[in-house]
Amino acid sequence: MMKVLITGISGRMGQAVKQAVELNPGTELGSTHDVGQDIAAAMQVSDVAIDFSFHGFTPELLATAVAQGKPLVIGTTGHTAEEKAAITEAAKSIPIVFASNYSVGVNTLFWLTRKATQILKDYDIEIIEMHHHHKLDAPSGTARTLAEVVCEETGLDYEKDVMHGRNGLVGARPQAQIGMHSMRGGDVVGDHTVMYATDGERLELTHKASSRMTFSTGAVRAALWLADKPAGLYTMQDVLGFKD
């Protein structure tokens, strides 16, 4: 029985992960944590940590996990370049699954987006995401991952070639560009669409989440998968075997 530490327990995702841990026959709640509490003590009584807290907490979480040799599942988004570098460095010592989305459906969308972009790389590609009005970061981590997949397959650069919305007299749309559009409202859990458009036709790949449980059950699946893994940085694509 794997004992799980859940960080960010007071948040929406923290509560969803708690429910998923309790429902999974291979896991049990080891401890919980909120920012400001003693993370070392909480981690010491658990086998793995699942983190959906705040990106600013990541350095402290990493340092504690490395010191205790505990694996991590990180679902928090909005990390700075320095925080991402710290995750990569920590993964040299412990196994970490770091993903922008733990839904099996969304990870299938990542895979489909890669395949579609390989075929339709000359189409105009736009990404649209919508989340509840409480979400702090934009675009969502999932939308950014989708754009990164498109960039990898088209040779574009995320920082230079992704256009975050449009306003004013922007001129004709260049072909070597990815449009990124974020919408916020209501209680939307998460909608993502990748649109491929050209003269005469349009293809849209869409995923809509209606419950946070799809993310939390995936995170618990990732935690169980880490049990016998060596140090390294993994994604949900690894967990699902999509990279094989």
N, C-alpha and C positions, 0 to 999 in steps of 0.2 A: 504494500500500500504506500503510494507516494504522498508525502506530506507537502502541501503547497502553501507558500507565503503569498498573500495577495497584497500588493501595495495600492495606494489610492482607494482603499476600501470604502470610503464614504461617497465616492463618485458613482455615476451611473454604470460605467463599465466595471468598476470594482465589485459592485453588487451583482452584476450579471456573471462575472467570473466566479464569485462565491457560490452562486446557484449551480453553475456548471460543474464546479469541483464536487459539490455535494451530490450531484446526480450521477457522476461518473464512478463506476464501481472500482476503478483503479486508483482513485485519489481521495484524499481527505484534507480538511482544512488544518494546516499546521499552525499558522499564525496570520495576523493581519497587521497593516501598517498604514498610517497617514503621515504626510510630511510634518515634521516637528517631533515625531516619536522616535524611539531608539531602534534604528534599523538593524543594528548588529545583533541585538537580543532577539528580535523577531526572526531574523534569518537563521540564527543558530539552531532553532528548534524545527526547521523545515528542510526539505530536500531540494527544493527548487523554488524560484520566485517568479511570479507573473506580474508584470508591471504595466499598469495603465494609469499612471499618475500625471506627472508634469515633466517636460523635458529638462527643466532646470534641476530636477532631483537626480537625473541620470548619473552624473559623476560620482555622487555619494553612494548610490546603489551599486555602481560598478566596482568602486573601491572596496566596499564591504563584501561583495560576492567573490572578488578575486582573493581577498584575504582569507575567506572561509572555504574557497574552492567550490562554490555552489553555482550550478547552471542558472541561466536567466532566459525568460521569455519576455521580450520588450515589445509592447504594442503602442507605447506613447509616440506621438508624432510631433512635428515642429522643431526638431533638433537643429541646433546650429552646426556649422561645419566642424567646429572644435569638439562638440559633443559627439558627433558621428565618428570623428577620429578617435575619441576616447573609447567608444564601443569597439571599434576595430582593434585597438590596442589590447583591450581587456580580453577579446576573443582569442588572443594568443595564449591565454592562461586557462580560460574556462570556455565551455560550450555555450553559445548564445544564439537563440533564434530571434532575429530582428526583422520585423515585417510591418509594413504600413497597414496591412489588413489580414486578419486571420480567418476570414470567411472562405470556405471551400469554393463557393460560387464566384467570389471576387477573384480568387487565385486562378480559377478557370478562365475568367475574363482577361487576366493578365496574359495567360497562355494564348487565348484566342486573338488578343490584340497583337501579340508578336507575330502570329501566323498571318493575320489579315494584313498587317503592315508590310510584311515581306512580299505579299502579292500586290498590294495597293499603295505602294510607297510614293507613287506619283500623283495620288489623289490629294485634295485639300483635307487636312485632318484637324478636327476640333474636338476638344474634351469639355464636357459639361458635368458639373457636380452640384448636388444640393444636399444640405444638412439642416438640422434644427437650429433655431436662433440662439442657442447657448454655445455653439461651437466657437472656439477662440481663434483658430488658425485657418488661413485660406491661402492657396487651395488646400484641400484635404490631402493627407499623406497618400491616400489611395490614388487620387487624381495625379499627384506628382509622380507616383510610380508608373502610372499609365503613360504619362508624358515621357518619362525616362526610357520606357520600353520602346516607344515610337522613335525617340532620338537614337537609340542604339541601332535600330533597324534602318534608319534613313540617313545616318551620318550627321544629324543636326546636333546642336549644342543647347542644352536646357537653358542656360543663363542668357544666351544670345538669341535663340530662335523661338522661344515660347512667348507668345503675346498674351498677357493677362488682361483680358477685356479690351474693348476698343471705345474710343471717345473722340469726337470731333472729326475733322477732315483728315482721315488717316490714309487715304489713297487706296488704290487697288490692292487686294490681298496678294502678297508674294507667295509663290508656291512653296518656297523653303521656309515655312512658318507653321507653328502649331498654336492654335487658338485655345486658351484656357479660360473657362468661365465658371465662377462660383456664385451660387445662390444660397440664401439663408432664409429660413422661415418655418414657423410651426414646430412640429415635433418629428420632422423627417429624420429617420435613423441614418439613411445614406443612400443616395441615388447617384450612379455614375454611368455616363454614356460616352463612347468613343464614336465619332461620326466621320465617315469617309465620303467625300463628295467630289464628283466630277461632272462634266457636261452630260446630262441625260440620265444620271442615276445617283443614288445615295444609299450607303449601307450604314446601319447603326448597330453597335453592340452595346447592350444595356444590362446593368444589374441593379436591382432595387432590393434593399434590405428592409424588412418590416419589424425585425426584432434584434436586439443586441445579443441575443443568445447565439446567433449564428457566428458572431465574432468570438464570444467567450468559450464556446465548445471547441472551436478551432484552436484557441490558445491553450486549452487544457490538453488537447491532442498533441500540440507541439511540445508541451512540458513532458508528457509521457514518452514522446519520441526521443527527447534529449537524454533519457536515463542512461543509455550505454554509449553515448557519443563522445568522441575526443574533443579537446579544445578546438574551437573554430567558429567562424561566423556563418550562420545558416539563415535561410529564409523559409517561408511557408511553402515555397516551390520545392525545396529540399524535402520538407516533411511529407508532402503529398506525392513525391516521386516524379514531379514534372520535369526534373532536370536529367532524368535517366535516359 
